[in-house]
Amino acid sequence: MSENRYAYGIHQNLTPAELFVYVGLDQTRKQLGLDDLASAAAILLGQNDVPVPGKLGGAVAGTSVVSMAARKFLPFNVAIRLPTITKAGVGGLRIAMTRNLGAFVGRAIPVAGTLVLATDAFLIVQRTVFFYNRLVKPDDRVL
């Protein structure tokens, strides 16, 4: 790492690594908002931690709050089997088919939340590197 020093906002005499952290924090602050709160809520409400008695063999234990609500408000069956992603065991995922529209929506909500948060993480890193590289001398640039 070079001996170059930089200023960012109110911060002075920053090393390149310190500057990168401050740019990253600033980009995170700009990116995160109400969408991320909704995404985190979707992921948490989609966890299958509500016990359900009487599930058949091979079924994933438990159900989620969002799945119970979606099944209640969308109690419709569709003509085709729809693919859904379910949690199976510790860290495992599996594809399950369903004809129930409520089950499909209930299982899709946490997946959508995860995709939104993953997109935000990608954008934060991309913008951090971009803005950092615009601020520093060529020998301190990353990627």
C-alpha positions as CSV (number, residue, x, y, z in Angstrom):
1,M,0.0,0.0,0.0
2,S,1.2,3.5,-0.8
3,E,2.0,6.3,1.6
4,N,-0.5,8.6,-0.2
5,R,-3.0,10.5,2.1
6,Y,-6.5,11.6,1.2
7,A,-9.4,13.6,2.6
8,Y,-13.1,12.5,2.4
9,G,-15.8,14.7,3.8
10,I,-14.8,15.8,7.3
11,H,-12.1,13.1,7.5
12,Q,-8.5,14.1,6.8
13,N,-5.1,12.4,6.4
14,L,-6.7,9.0,5.4
15,T,-4.7,6.0,4.2
16,P,-6.1,4.4,1.0
17,A,-7.6,1.6,3.1
18,E,-9.3,4.1,5.4
19,L,-10.6,6.0,2.5
20,F,-12.1,2.8,1.0
21,V,-13.9,2.1,4.2
22,Y,-15.4,5.6,4.4
23,V,-16.5,5.5,0.7
24,G,-18.0,2.1,1.4
25,L,-19.9,3.3,4.4
26,D,-21.2,6.3,2.5
27,Q,-22.4,4.1,-0.4
28,T,-24.1,1.8,2.0
29,R,-25.9,4.7,3.6
30,K,-27.1,5.9,0.2
31,Q,-28.2,2.5,-1.0
32,L,-30.1,1.2,2.1
33,G,-33.6,2.4,2.6
34,L,-37.2,1.3,3.0
35,D,-36.8,-1.4,0.3
36,D,-34.1,-3.1,2.4
37,L,-36.2,-3.1,5.5
38,A,-39.1,-4.7,3.5
39,S,-36.6,-7.3,2.1
40,A,-35.3,-8.2,5.5
41,A,-38.8,-8.5,6.8
42,A,-39.7,-10.8,3.9
43,I,-36.7,-13.0,4.6
44,L,-37.5,-13.2,8.3
45,L,-41.2,-13.8,7.9
46,G,-40.4,-16.5,5.3
47,Q,-38.4,-18.7,7.7
48,N,-40.2,-22.0,8.3
49,D,-40.1,-21.9,12.1
50,V,-43.8,-22.3,12.9
51,P,-44.4,-25.9,13.9
52,V,-46.9,-27.8,11.9
53,P,-48.2,-31.2,13.0
54,G,-49.1,-34.0,10.6
55,K,-46.8,-33.3,7.7
56,L,-46.2,-36.2,5.4
57,G,-42.8,-38.0,5.2
58,G,-40.3,-36.1,3.1
59,A,-42.0,-32.7,3.8
60,V,-39.9,-29.9,5.2
61,A,-40.7,-29.4,8.9
62,G,-42.6,-26.2,9.9
63,T,-44.0,-23.4,7.9
64,S,-43.6,-19.7,7.8
65,V,-45.8,-16.8,8.9
66,V,-45.9,-15.4,5.4
67,S,-46.9,-18.8,3.9
68,M,-49.7,-19.2,6.4
69,A,-51.0,-15.7,5.6
70,A,-50.7,-16.2,1.8
71,R,-52.5,-19.6,2.0
72,K,-55.3,-17.9,4.0
73,F,-55.8,-15.0,1.6
74,L,-55.1,-16.8,-1.7
75,P,-56.7,-20.2,-1.2
76,F,-56.8,-21.0,-4.9
77,N,-55.5,-24.0,-6.9
78,V,-54.1,-23.4,-10.3
79,A,-54.1,-25.8,-13.3
80,I,-50.3,-26.3,-13.4
81,R,-47.7,-27.2,-10.8
82,L,-45.6,-24.2,-9.8
83,P,-42.0,-24.5,-8.7
84,T,-41.0,-23.1,-5.3
85,I,-37.8,-23.0,-3.3
86,T,-38.0,-24.3,0.2
87,K,-35.5,-24.6,3.0
88,A,-34.5,-28.3,3.7
89,G,-32.3,-28.9,6.7
90,V,-29.4,-26.8,7.7
91,G,-28.4,-24.5,4.9
92,G,-30.0,-26.7,2.3
93,L,-32.6,-25.7,-0.4
94,R,-34.9,-27.8,-2.4
95,I,-37.4,-27.3,-5.2
96,A,-41.0,-28.2,-4.3
97,M,-43.9,-28.1,-6.7
98,T,-47.3,-26.8,-5.7
99,R,-50.7,-26.0,-7.2
100,N,-51.8,-23.8,-4.4
101,L,-51.4,-20.1,-5.3
102,G,-51.0,-19.1,-1.6
103,A,-48.2,-21.6,-1.1
104,F,-46.4,-20.3,-4.2
105,V,-46.7,-16.7,-3.1
106,G,-45.7,-17.5,0.5
107,R,-42.6,-19.3,-0.7
108,A,-41.7,-16.7,-3.3
109,I,-41.7,-13.7,-0.9
110,P,-38.5,-14.6,1.0
111,V,-36.7,-15.5,-2.2
112,A,-37.6,-12.0,-3.6
113,G,-36.3,-10.4,-0.4
114,T,-33.0,-12.3,-0.7
115,L,-32.6,-11.2,-4.3
116,V,-33.2,-7.5,-3.4
117,L,-30.6,-7.6,-0.6
118,A,-28.1,-9.4,-2.8
119,T,-28.6,-6.8,-5.5
120,D,-28.1,-4.1,-3.0
121,A,-24.9,-5.7,-1.8
122,F,-23.6,-5.9,-5.3
123,L,-24.5,-2.3,-6.1
124,I,-22.8,-1.1,-2.8
125,V,-19.5,-2.9,-3.7
126,Q,-19.6,-1.8,-7.3
127,R,-20.2,1.9,-6.5
128,T,-17.7,1.8,-3.6
129,V,-15.0,0.6,-6.0
130,F,-16.0,3.1,-8.7
131,F,-16.1,6.2,-6.4
132,Y,-12.9,5.1,-4.6
133,N,-11.0,4.7,-7.8
134,R,-12.2,8.2,-8.9
135,L,-10.8,9.7,-5.7
136,V,-7.4,8.1,-5.5
137,K,-4.1,8.2,-7.4
138,P,-3.6,5.5,-10.1
139,D,-1.2,3.5,-7.9
140,D,-3.9,3.2,-5.1
141,R,-6.8,2.0,-7.3
142,V,-8.4,-1.4,-6.8
143,L,-9.7,-3.8,-9.4
